[in-house]
Amino acid sequence: MPARPSPNRAPLPLSCGTLVVGPGGQLLLCHVTDTAHWDIPKGMQDAGESTLQAAMRELREEAGIVFEASQFVDLGSFDYRRDKRLHLYLVRAGDALGDLSQLSCSSFFPHPQTGLPRPETDGFRWAAREELARLCWPRMGRLLLSLSW
């Protein structure tokens, strides 16, 4: 019999993201500002949003990318952290994005010392599967490597 969630436990928060696959099967990564790590465009689902709406919004905010909803393939929800789950989509962009220097982040957080706004992401690149373990946070790298894309 499958395990059931405890009635006294609230569901885990859900982060929604998109694997954007480009030329040669490489994955689009965003550099996480003020860290040494890269990540996929993702973020928390807002109240009233579907997982697809959240993934599309995060892709637009963190990289300035807009695709039609019909281009998103639902990969499902995954255990990500003890306090969060991750719902992923895949978009096969091919050559549609062109020059990544045209991408930009419109989502900001305050700098811890100055309070000045800082973009969530400050760079973009294509990464081959064999680069993910080195570039991404360990947990994200393991998850991405476990998926077929």
C-alpha positions as CSV (number, residue, x, y, z in Angstrom):
1,M,0.0,0.0,0.0
2,P,1.5,3.4,-1.0
3,A,2.5,5.8,1.8
4,R,0.1,8.6,2.5
5,P,1.1,12.1,3.6
6,S,0.4,12.8,7.2
7,P,-2.8,14.8,7.7
8,N,-0.9,17.1,10.1
9,R,1.8,18.0,7.6
10,A,1.5,20.8,5.2
11,P,2.5,20.0,1.6
12,L,6.1,20.9,0.7
13,P,6.6,24.2,-1.2
14,L,7.0,23.7,-4.9
15,S,9.7,25.2,-7.1
16,C,9.1,25.1,-10.9
17,G,11.7,25.1,-13.5
18,T,12.5,24.5,-17.2
19,L,15.2,22.5,-18.9
20,V,15.9,24.5,-22.1
21,V,17.7,22.2,-24.5
22,G,19.6,23.9,-27.3
23,P,22.1,23.2,-30.0
24,G,23.7,19.8,-29.8
25,G,21.6,18.8,-26.8
26,Q,23.2,21.2,-24.4
27,L,21.3,22.6,-21.5
28,L,20.8,26.3,-20.8
29,L,22.2,27.3,-17.4
30,C,22.0,30.6,-15.5
31,H,24.8,31.8,-13.3
32,V,23.5,32.4,-9.7
33,T,24.6,35.9,-8.7
34,D,27.3,36.0,-6.0
35,T,28.0,32.3,-6.1
36,A,30.3,29.9,-8.1
37,H,27.3,27.9,-9.3
38,W,25.0,27.7,-12.3
39,D,21.4,26.5,-12.3
40,I,18.4,26.1,-14.5
41,P,15.8,28.9,-14.6
42,K,13.4,28.0,-11.7
43,G,11.6,29.4,-8.7
44,M,8.8,29.2,-6.3
45,Q,5.2,28.7,-7.5
46,D,3.0,31.6,-6.5
47,A,-0.5,31.1,-5.1
48,G,-3.0,30.4,-7.8
49,E,-0.4,29.5,-10.4
50,S,-0.2,26.2,-12.2
51,T,3.2,24.6,-12.4
52,L,3.4,25.5,-16.1
53,Q,2.5,29.1,-15.4
54,A,5.2,29.3,-12.6
55,A,7.9,27.6,-14.9
56,M,7.0,30.0,-17.7
57,R,7.2,33.1,-15.4
58,E,10.5,32.0,-13.9
59,L,12.0,31.5,-17.4
60,R,10.9,34.9,-18.4
61,E,12.1,36.6,-15.1
62,E,15.4,34.9,-14.8
63,A,16.5,34.8,-18.5
64,G,14.1,36.9,-20.5
65,I,12.9,33.9,-22.5
66,V,9.3,33.3,-23.7
67,F,8.2,30.1,-25.4
68,E,4.6,29.1,-26.3
69,A,2.9,26.9,-23.6
70,S,2.6,24.1,-26.2
71,Q,6.4,23.8,-26.4
72,F,6.7,22.8,-22.7
73,V,6.9,19.0,-22.0
74,D,5.9,18.1,-18.4
75,L,8.6,16.0,-16.8
76,G,6.8,15.8,-13.4
77,S,7.6,16.5,-9.8
78,F,10.8,15.4,-8.0
79,D,12.1,15.2,-4.5
80,Y,14.6,18.0,-4.4
81,R,15.3,19.0,-0.7
82,R,13.8,18.0,2.6
83,D,11.8,21.3,2.6
84,K,11.0,21.6,-1.1
85,R,9.9,19.7,-4.2
86,L,10.8,20.6,-7.8
87,H,8.4,20.4,-10.8
88,L,10.2,20.4,-14.1
89,Y,9.4,21.1,-17.8
90,L,11.5,20.7,-20.9
91,V,11.6,22.9,-24.0
92,R,13.6,21.9,-27.0
93,A,14.8,25.3,-28.2
94,G,17.3,24.2,-30.9
95,D,18.9,27.4,-32.3
96,A,15.9,29.6,-31.4
97,L,17.8,31.5,-28.7
98,G,20.7,32.6,-30.8
99,D,23.2,34.8,-29.0
100,L,22.9,34.2,-25.2
101,S,24.4,37.6,-24.5
102,Q,20.9,39.0,-25.4
103,L,19.4,37.2,-22.3
104,S,18.7,39.1,-19.2
105,C,17.3,38.7,-15.7
106,S,14.4,41.0,-14.5
107,S,14.1,39.4,-11.0
108,F,16.1,41.1,-8.2
109,F,17.0,40.6,-4.5
110,P,18.6,43.1,-2.1
111,H,22.3,42.9,-1.6
112,P,22.9,41.7,2.0
113,Q,25.2,44.7,2.9
114,T,24.1,47.6,0.8
115,G,20.4,46.7,0.2
116,L,20.9,47.6,-3.5
117,P,19.0,45.4,-6.0
118,R,21.0,42.5,-7.5
119,P,19.8,40.3,-10.3
120,E,19.1,36.7,-9.3
121,T,21.1,35.6,-12.3
122,D,24.0,37.4,-14.0
123,G,25.2,35.1,-16.8
124,F,24.0,32.5,-19.2
125,R,25.7,29.5,-21.0
126,W,25.1,26.2,-22.7
127,A,26.4,23.2,-20.8
128,A,27.0,19.6,-21.9
129,R,25.8,16.8,-19.7
130,E,29.4,16.0,-18.6
131,E,29.8,19.6,-17.3
132,L,26.8,19.6,-15.0
133,A,28.3,18.0,-11.9
134,R,31.1,20.6,-11.9
135,L,28.9,23.7,-12.7
136,C,25.7,23.1,-10.7
137,W,24.9,22.8,-7.0
138,P,25.5,19.1,-6.2
139,R,21.9,18.3,-5.6
140,M,20.8,19.9,-8.9
141,G,23.6,18.3,-10.8
142,R,22.6,14.8,-9.6
143,L,18.9,15.5,-10.5
144,L,19.7,16.8,-14.0
145,L,22.0,13.8,-14.7
146,S,19.2,11.4,-13.6
147,L,16.9,12.8,-16.4
148,S,16.8,12.1,-20.1
149,W,16.9,15.2,-22.1
